[in-house]
């Protein structure tokens, strides 16, 4: 299994646009093969931060997800709106 924690911090005035794209991406991703868990969470202490927490069955499932048109579209919007830091953990 692969777990990703993707921390996003918005540029000033861009949080709402980024969060809308994140929510749309989560909705589209729920049906992807190999997706174990995929959601977005808003920070309780920082109004400009949200986090994707995702779990994938294997690298092939994650790669397939990353190649989808919706991933490219929505992640593109999110990255226009701020910065993302990704932590990846693999459990064999």
Buried (B, 14 or more C-beta within 10 A) or exposed (E): BBBBBBBBBBEEEBBEBBBBBBBBBBEBBEEBEBBEEBBBEEEEEEEBBBBBEBBBEEEEBBEBBEEBEBBEBBBEBBEEBBEBEEEEEEEE
